[in-house]
Amino acid sequence: MTYDKAAVRTILDQALADGRTSLSAPEAKQVADAYGIPTPGEGLATTAEGAAGLAAEIGFPVVLKIVSPDILHKTEAGGVVVGVDSEDAARDAFDKILANARAYQADAAITGVQVQKMLVTGGDVQEVIVGAVTDPTFGKVVAFGLGGVLVEVLKDVTFRLAPLTSGEARAMVDGIGAHEMLEGVRGAQPVDKEAVGELIKRLSDLVTDFPQFAEVDLNPVLAGPDGATAVDFRIIVDAEAGKPVERFSQEEILTAMTRIMRPRAVAVIGASNEDGKIGNSVMKNLVNGGYAGDIYPINPKGGEVLGRKAFPSILDVPGDVDVAVFAVPAKFVAGALEQCGQKGVAGAILIPSGFAETGEQELQDEVVAIAREHNVRILGPNIYGYYYLPESLCATFCTPYDVRGSVALSSQSGGIGMAILGFSRSSRMGVSAIVGVGNKADIDEDDLLTFFESDDNTNLIAMHLEDLKDGRAFAETAARVSKKKPVVVLKAGRTSMGARAASSHTGALAGDDKVYDDILRQSGVVRAPGLNEMLQYARGIPLLPTPKGENVVIITGAGGSGVLLSDACVDNGLTLMDIPADLDAAFRTFIPPFGAAGNPVDITGGEPPSTYRNAVALGLSDERIHALILGYWHTIVTPPMVFAKLVAEVVEEFRAKGIDKPVVASLSGDVEVEEASQYLFDHGVVAYPYTTETPVQVLGAKYRWARNAGPLG
């Protein structure tokens, strides 16, 4: 695409030089023309006679709109008259608009009145909105949704990070809930979606090329069978919106994080022999946890801590130090951090509270400035510390953890961190790391993602977060990492507390959780609706092989479970396979006449173990089936552990043949189903007692990742 960037630059520079916060309607028209965004024929009138002449030249009917840098919401000011169908009507409308504008704001500077061709609405034409906003978390975000009054009532809008590819822009058109309205309803012709996507792409390019355009509103855009035209083009200007964000490079992040996660030496600032002190707990966890590197207690009194020589200052330590764990009050952190910087420490783990979370922002800023000066990365403050099990590193004052596995978890909250720890222990989920990020004064989720991306000990990353310090950096990193490893996110604060103050429709609409939801999805992140789901995804997704197709089959011993499992499949975006006749006949050879083939396959509850075995084996052997959901009903004929063992055996038999499909199970029955579910988990089958929803949620999460990562893309 070829754009007239020089023309836009001239307009923008003049607006900034004038100290204005918006472009005039004629300027916005010139910007639209420079980027090939279709707009109606129009002109600027400064007299009533001029308005009448322009209207006749453009062709009736026309719309007249006030042009004033001081009046952004023209309709509220009575500055819009539609349906003007004659020269006399144009003169009257001009006078009426000026009178209304002066009554609305007497001192408003009035440039003139815009005369614009009035486009036909209704019938085959749909009103949509296309816009862009500078989000405080994600930067430039593009929005698309239904326009006119519907945008305020339904808020049916989808968001993406700019810049967009043509494919992403086109996908936004199908991304709203009411996208079927654009396909033609009640005899209307479908909208030219390619034209709408092209318009979205051009707007994305515009705000990327000129980030000082803080907010851009194209509302309404009239989309019809023959194209899309932006009727109203509003542009908010802010020089600060184009300010670049300072970031560490990927190489710098990986170098520092490697030293932090795999340190050769750790110092504990505030190490103590006194039970109950944080400095004592950290020392015990490091020593008793089996960390093999050097451990240096730092205490101004010197002496020994847990039988190890203590040094008055980290500067007195004879060897190099990679990580310093701080267990001193907040007021002493800055001085000790200065010494850590002089020592060449890579990471400062700030356990103490008493910083920004208690209103002490200046103290936190001071600590960050010291760290920046000496190239020290900060984890925290206000955290429980961190675990990295491949190094037997337990740099925390909380309980130790030693069940090694491939899941890395992080949390912004200490309480959630302890829930993660407890769940991991209770479920025997192996982890590679558990990290607290707290206030995120420095190190945040995208730093962790960068490390775990290259960490061979980690196959899945699950993160609890309340906010993102630099959402764009996170989104860009997650988009890269999620192609290799699943990234699961629990974003707290899903409910909208009202849109932030904004001067455009797009800005107001971007004030809720929908922006997070859409951009996390764009980045390939699997979003968990709650803490339990995040933990279950972390536990279950690594066990499931990547599906090779969308066909899911339910095999159940209880009709009621089959119905609930089917509902759960719909809720989680899974496709229940339409069973072909030959496969239907094959299943019927294993089930009683009063059972039901189809999908779900209901083998009924009174069947012996062989029926379960044969049905599951058929599901695994038929290459047209890509995933299995098993619904078990506790009976004496096939007890829970008998069911669990036969399923595990069949699955293992097929894995040995090179056939490995996702298999999840829901077990209903007495307490014995708890042990049976754990047995299945231990043998690589995701299974849960007393719930039909959870196993399907985990399978759905695996599918969402697979669709993004490529196998099903």
N, C-alpha and C positions, 0 to 999 in steps of 0.2 A: 504494500500500500504506500502511495506517495502522498505526503502531507505538506502543506505550506506552513512549516514551522516558523519561518521568519515573520509571517504576518501575525501569527499568534503571539510571538515574542514581543513584537511592537505593541500590541494591545495590552498585554500583561504588564510590561515595563511601565507603560503610561499610567495604568491603574495604580500600580504600586507607588509610582512617583507622586501621584495625586493624593496618596493616603486613603484611597477608597477601599471598601471591603467587598465590592461587587462590581461586575461588569454591567453596563447598560444593555438593554435589549438589542440595539443595533450592533454593539460590540459582540454580544453572544452570537448573533447571527453570522458575523464575520468569522468567528471561531468555528462555528458549525460548518460553514462553507469551506474553511481551510482544511478540515478533517473529513470532508465528504459526508457529513451527517445531514440527511435531507430535512429541510424545513420549508414551510409554506412561503409563497411569494409575499413580500412585505416591503414597507418603507416607513420613514419617519416624517411625521407632519408637525409643524410648529404653529400652524394657523388652522382655523376651521375650513377655510377655502382649500388649503393644502391637503387636508384630510379628505375632502370631497373629491379632489382631483386624483389623489392616489387610489381611493376606493374604486373610482370609475376605471382607472388604468388596470388595477389588479383584477377587477371583476367581482361582482356581487355574488353571494353575500360575503361580508368581511367582518372582522373583529377588531375593535379598537382597544388599546391597552396603554395605561399611563407608563411613561418612561421617566423614572426618577431614581437616583442613587440612594435616596433616603426612604423609598417605599418599596420594600421587597415583596410584601404580600399584597399584591395588587387588588385582588378581589375584596379583601377586607376593607380596603380604602375606597371601595366603589370606583376603582380605576379600570374596570373592564366592562365593555358593552359588546354583546354578541348579536349576531343576526342582523347586522346593518345592511339594508337592501336597496338604498338609494343615496344620491348625493346629499339631499336634504337631511336624511337620517344621519349621514356621516357628520354633517356640520353640527347637528344637535348633540350627537354623541360626544364629539370633541369638547363642546362647551360643558356638557354634563360631567365629563371625566375631570376636567380641570377644576370645576367647582367642588366636586367631591374630594379631590386630592387636597385642595387648600383647606377644606373643612376638616379633613382627617389629620393633616399636619401643616399648619400655616407656614412654617419656615422651610418646608421641603423644597429642595432644588428640583425644578421640573425641566427636563431636557426637551420633552415634547410628547407626542402620542404616536404609538406604533399602530400602523394600519396593516392588518395581516389577512391573507386569504382564509376564509372560514371553510374548514374541511368538513365533509359529510361524516357523521357518526351513525352508529346503529347498523342494523343489517349485517353485512359481511365485515364490518369494521369493529375492532376491539380496542379499547383504551388500555394501554399498559404504561408502566413507569420504568424508566432506565435512569440510573443515577450512580454517583460515586461520592464517597465520603472519606475523610481522613480519620480513621478510627484511632483512638488513643492507644489501643493495644496492637492492632494489626497494620496500621498505616493505611495505604490506599485500598479501599474495598469497593467493589462494584456490586450494584443491586439491580434486580429485575423482578417485576411483579405486575399484578393487575393494577391499572391506573384509575384515575378519577376518584370518585368517592370510595370505591371499593378498596383502594390502597389503605385508607384510614380505618375502614370498618373491619376488613378481613385480615389485613397485614399479611397477605399471602405473598411473601417476598423471599427470594433466595439470594445469597451473598457469595462472592468469591474474591480472592485476593487478586489485585492487579499487579502485573500485567497478565492478561488472559491469552491463551491460545485460541484459535478459531474454534477448535473442538470444544473447549471449555465454555466459550461464549454461547455456542449453539446449545450445549447441554443445559445451560441455565434456563433456556426457554421451556424445556420439558421438566425443569426442576421445581416448579411451583405446584401446589396442590390442585389448582384449577386449570392445569395445562390443557385439559380436554376442551375447554372453551375456545382455545386457539385452533382447534382442529375442526371447528365447524359444528354447531349444534342447531337443532331445529331447522334444518335446511340451509343454514348459512354456509358459505364457502370457507375453507380453512385459510388461516392467516399464512402469509409467506414467512415461515419461521427462519429461513435462511437469511432473509433481509433483516429480520429482527436481530438475529445473531450477529450479523455484520455490523449493525448499528452499535450493539453492545461492545463488540471488539474495538470499534473506532473510539468509543468513549474511553475504554480501558487504555488504549494507546495515548489518548489525549492527557489523561491525568498522570500517566506514567512519564510522559515527556515533560509535562509542566506540573510538578507536584504542588506549586503554589496555588493551584486551583483546589482549594480546600474542600469544597462541596460543589457538585454539579447535579442539577435536576433537569431531567427531560420528562416533563409530566404535564399533560399527557403526551404519549406517543400513540399516534393512530396507526394501528397495524391492520392491514387488509390483505386480500389475495394478491395485490399488485405491489406490495412493498410496505415500508414503515416510514412515517414522517413525524419529526419532533415538533409539536405545536408550540410548546413553551420551553425555552432554554434558559435556565437560571444558573449563574456561576458566582460562587463566593470566593473571594480572593484573600489569602493570608500568607505573607512571606514566610512565617514560621512553619507552615505546613510542609515546606520543601526542605526543612532542615534535616541533614543526614544523621542517622543514628550510629554512634560509635560502637563497633563490635570487635571482638577478638576474631582472628582468622581460625579456620578449622584446624590448621596445624598448631597454632598456639594453644588452642583449647585441648587438643589431644595430648600435647607435650605435658601441660600442667596436670591434666586429669590422670594421666598415667602415673605420674609421680605421687599423686594423692591416693589413688586406688591401689597402687603397688609400691608402697614406700619401702625404702631400705632402712630408714630410721624414723622413729616417732618420738617427739618430745611432748610431755604433759605439763603445761604451764599451770601451776597450782596443785601439783601432785601432793598427796597427803597420806599419812599413816592412820589418820583418824577415821574410824568407821562412820559411815553416814555422809561423809563429804563427797562431793562429786569427783574431786581429784583423786580420792581413794578408790571409788568405784571404777573410774576409767582405767586406773593403773591395774586393778585386779582383773578387769576384763581383757586388757591387753596381754597380761602375763598368763592368766589361767586359760585364755582362749587359744593359746598356742602360737601366737604371732612370733615368727622366727627372726624378725629384724631386730635392730638395736632399739632399746627403750630407754629414754632419758627423762627421769623425773626432774622437774624444775621447781625449786622452792627456795625463797630467799634465805632460809635458815640453813640450807645445805644439809649435811648429815646423810641419812639413808631413808629411802621409802621402799617398803616391801623388800628390803635386803639389797636394794640397788643404790648406788651412789647418786645423791641428788646434787644438782648444780644450782648456785644462786641465780644464775642467768643463763639463758640459752646461748649467749655469747661465750660462756665458759665451757660449753660442750666441745670435746676435742674433735669429734668427727662431723661429717655433714648431716644435716637434718632435712628430710623431705616434708614432713607434716608436723605441725604443732597443734595439739588439742588444748583449747583454752578452758580452764575450769576455775576462773577467777571472776570476781565481780566486774560488771561492765566498766566501772570507772578506771580499772587498771588495764583494760584491754589495749588502749591506744599505745601506751608506753611499751608494753610487752611486744606488741605487733611491730613497732619500730625496730626493736632488737631482732625480731624474726626476719625482717626485711634485710637487715645488715648481715644476718647469718646465711641468707640465700634460701630460706624456706620456700617451698613451692605452694603449700596449702595451709591456711589457718582455719581450724575447725572451731567456730565460735559457739560453744554450748550456752554461754550466759545469756540471760534475758536482760531487759532494761534498756533497749534501744528503740527503734522506731515504733515497735508494737506498744510501747508505753508512752509515746509522745516525744521520745528523745531522738528526733530525726537528726539534729545537728551532731550528736555524738556518733550516730551511725555514719553520717556523711564524713566525719573526721576520720573514722576508722577506714572507710573505703578509700579516701584520699591517700592515706599512708600506704595502704596495700597497693594502690596503683603506682605510687612513686617507686616502690621496690619490686614490682611485678610479682606480688603475692596474691594468689586467688583465695577468696573467702568463701567458706561454706557456712551459711547461717547469716546472722546470729539467731539465738533463740531456738536451738534444735536439740535433739537427743543424741546427735552424733551420726555415725554411719558404720555399717558392717560391709566387709568384702570378704566372703568366705573362701575364695580360692587362695587368699593369703592368710587365712585364719585371723583376720583383722577385725577386732571388735572394739572400735574407737567410740565408745558410748558409755553412759552411766546406767543404762538399762540392762535388762537381763541378757545374757549371752545367747547365741543361737548357732547351732552347728549342723543343721540338716542341709547339706550342699545340693544344689541343683542348678537349673538354668534360667531362673526367673529373677529379674532385677526389679525392685520396687522402690518407689520414692513417695514421700508425702510432705505436704506443706505444713501439716499439723502434727504436733507430737502425739496427741491422743489417737489420731488415725494411724500414726506410725506404730503405736503399741497394739492397735487392733490388727494391723498387718502382721506384726510379730506373733500375736496370739493365734491368729488364724493359721499362719504358716506352721506353727508348732502343732496345733490341734489336728490339722489335716495332713501332717507330714509332708508338706509341700517343700521341695528342695528349692533353695534360693541361691543366687550368686551374690546379691547385694540388697541391702535395705538402707536407704539414705534419707535423712531429714534435710529439708532445704530452708525451712523457717521463713525468715524475713526476705530471703533471696537478695541480700544486699549486693551480691556479686554472682556467684555460681547459681545457675537456675537449670530448668529442665532441658534446655537445648544443649548445655554443656554436658549433662549426664547422657543425653541421647548420643552425642558425638563419641563419648567414650564407649558406651555399651554397643554401639554400632560395630566397632572393631574388636570387641571383647569376645573371644571364642568361648568363654564360659557362660555367655548370656545368649539365650535364644528368644526371649520375650521380655519387653519392658512394660511395666504397669505403673501409672503415675496418678496420684491424687493431687489436684491443684485447685486453688481458690481463684487464682488469677495468673496472668502471664505478664512478666515484666516487659518482654519484647516478643509479642505474639508472632510477628512476621518471621523473626529468627527461628522461633520454635516451629512454625508451620513449614518453613523451608527445610529445616533439618529433619522434621518428622516425615516429610514427603520423601526424602532420600532414604531414611532409615527403614521406613515401613515397607519399602520394596524388598527388603532383606529379612526383616524380623517384625513380628506383630508389635504394634505400639497400642496399648490400652490406656485410656484416660478416663478418670472420674473427675469431671469438672463440677465443683460445688457452686452454688448460687445460680441454679438453672432458672428459677422463677424471676419474672421481670418485675422490677420495682419502679417501673415507669421509664419512658424514654428520656434520655438526657436532653438538656436544652439544645436546640439546633435551629438553624435558620432555613432548613429545607426539609421536604418530606423524607428524602433519603436519610438525612442525618437523624431525624426522629425515629425512623424505623430501625436504624442500626443500633438503637440503645438497649436492646435486650439480648437474651441468650442465643437467639437465632444466628447471630453472626458467628459466635463460637461454634455452634453446631455445624453450620455449613462449611466453615473453613477447616475445622478438624476433619470433616469428612473429605474435603478436597485434598487434604494432606495425607489421606490414607489411614488416619487414626481410627481405631475401634473405640467408640465412646460407650462407657458403661453408665447406666442410669443411676446406680447406687453403689455403695461400698461393697455389699455382698456380691453383686454382679461383677465388680472389678476383680475381686479376689477369686471368684469362681472362674472367670475368664482366664486369669493368670494361671490358675491351677490346671484348667482343662484344655485350653487351646494347644499347649505344647504336646499334649498326648495325641491329638487328632492329626492324622495325615492330611495333607492338602487334597481337597476333593478335586476330581478331574471333570466334573460336570454338575449340573443343577438337579438331577433327578434324585429325589429323596423318597424312600419307602418306609412306611411304618409297619412294624410287625408287632401285634399286641395279643395278649391273652385276655383282655377285658375291653368290651366295646366302649365303656365309659371313658377309659383312659385313651382309647383311640380318638374319640371325639376331642378331648382336651388337647391331646398331642397335635391333632390337625389344626386346631385353633392357634396353638403356639407356633406352628410352622408359618401360618399366615402372618401372625404378629411379628415374626422375625425374618420375614422376607425370603422364606424357603419355598421351593417349588415341589409340591407333591406330584410324583410321577403319574402320568396317565398310563395305567398298566395295559400293555398290549395283550391280545387274546392268547398268544402262546404262553406268555409268562403267567397269565391268570390261570390257565389250565395247569401249568406246572405247580403253582402254589396249591391248587385244589387237590392235588394228589397227596398232600401231607396233612390236610386239615379235614375235620369231620364235615358231613353234609350240612349241618346246621351252623357251621362257621361261615365266614365271608372272605372272599378274595377281594379284588379291587385294591384300594389304598385308602385307609389302612387294611392290612391283611389281618383278620381276626381269627386266630386259631382256637379261641375260647379257653376258658380257665381250667377245664378238667383234663387237659391233654398231658400226656407223659413227656418226660425230657426229650425223647426222640423227636417229637413234633417240633419243639423249639429248635433243636439242633438242625433238623432238616430244613426248616424254613429259613433260619439264619444262614445256613450254608448256601441255599439257593440265592438268597439276596446278595451274598458276597461273590458268588460265582458268575452271576449274570452281569456282563460288562455294561449293560444299559443302565444299571442301578449304580448311583455314585455315592450314596450315603444311606445308612440305616439308623432308624430310631426304634428302639425296643421298648415295649410296654409290658412289664411283668406284673402278674397278680399272684399273690401268695396263696399257694394251695399245698395240701399234704401230698398230692400226686407229684408235684414238682416243687420241692421246698426251695427257699431262697438260695442257700449255698449250692444246691445242685444246679440251679439255674445259672448262678454266677460262674461256677467252674466249667459248665458245658459251653457257655458263651466265650469265656476266656480261651478255652481249648480250640474252639472252632476258629476264632479270630486269629489265634497263633498259627494254626494249621495253614490258613490262607496267606498269612504274612510270610510263612516259610516258602510258599509258592510264588511270592512276589506280588500278591494281591493284597493291598493295604488300603482299606476304605475307612472313612470316619464312621464310628459306631458309638452311639450314645444310648443310655438306658434310663428308664424311669421305673422304680420298684415300689409297688404298693403292697402293704401288708403289715404284719406285726413287727416287733423290734428286730427280728432276725434280718430284716432287709437292710438294716444299717451295716451290719458286718458284711453282708453280701455286696453292698455297694462299694465298701472300702476295698474288698477283694478285687472287684472289677477294676477300680481305679489303680490298684497296685499292679494290675496286669494290662494296663494300657487302654482300658475301656472307660470312658467318662460315664459315671452312673451316680444317681442320686435317689435316696429314699423319700417318699412322701410328697413328691413334686413332679408334675408333668412339665412345668414351665422351664425350670432351670437347665436340664440337659439340652433342651431345644434352644434356649438362649445361648448356651456355649457353642453349640453347632452353628447357630446363626452368626455368632461373632467370628468363628473361623471362616465362614463363607464370605463375610464382609471383607475380611483381610485378603482372602484369596482373590476376590474380584478386583481389589486394588493392586495387589502385588503382581498380578500377571496371569496366573494359571487360568483364571476365569474372566479376565478383564475384557 
